[in-house]
Amino acid sequence: MGVVSPGFRGRPRESSRRLPPGQYETHDFPVLSAGPTPRIAREDWEFTVTTETGDRHSWNWAELTALPSENPTVDLHCVTKWSKFDTRWQGVSLDVLLAEVETAADYVMVSSYGGYTTGMPLEDLLHGQAWIAYGYDGDDIPPEHGGPARLLVPHLYFWKSAKWVHGIQLLPQDEPGFWESLGYHDYGDPWREQRYQGD
Amino acid sequence: MNHRPDSDGYEDGNALAGPLSEIFAVDLTSALGRCANCGVTEPVARLHVYTRAPGLVARCPHCAHVTLRMVRSPDDAWLDMSGTVALRIPLTSG
């Protein structure tokens, strides 16, 4: 080990400090999709939280958008290596939606219109870390970016922020969703570069 | 926000030829696969393949059920064919 670490070039620029390992910054907003884009009319949209005992808590579009909303500005980190800084959203915190839900579960499985699923610890949806987002950059979220509403969990790789979100099932144990069952990491922390199983 | 008019776009099953050639000795694009959901049999080349994703996702052209998925990490390939009942693979007799 030398006195000066290889690659040391003084103080990193702000953008590099905000980039998790292995990521590059993009100013675009790439559209990734594993299938046809669902087109869900607001009047048909519903979001349901189901507890481990089968209790269901549902919100339609009017009920969701009547709840107190927040306007988080967050950085996004996609496992395909792009990161996008300072994205501006509007949505309802999961703290609000889960406030009245009685559960002893430690994990969730998030499901989407179109069949997509992704799993994570319940803790990662709480404490101001996650939203059901229905606005992006002052406008509606277009269908190709997950509208009418998507999950937003920006501290995890973006595949966890399920587009076209439809429901959350509370579970006693972690279960793999669409990408977690095909080699991707169960948790997916960008700062620990948890891309694949075993990372 | 950038709108990608082709965001629903998919490629045909020939997009699987290269990635699958890393795993299988035969070209699977001419194989006939039966969808586990709707039961229709089609050549792999006719599947709808979504490539702009963290992996490759191939769907039945009739019912959109996922018939094949593949993820390539630096060290491994992950392959899920649970959506395909069986593949009929033509083999030329020597």
Interface residues (C-beta under 8 A of the other chain):
Chain A: D28 F29 P30 V31 L32 S33 A34 G35 P36 T37 V79 T80 G115 Y136 D137 D139 P142 E144 H145 W159 W179 S181 L182 G183 Y184 R195 Y196
Chain B: M1 N2 H3 R4 S7 D8 Y50 R52 A53 P54 G55 V57 R59 A64 V66 R69 M70 V71 S73 P74 D76 W78 D80
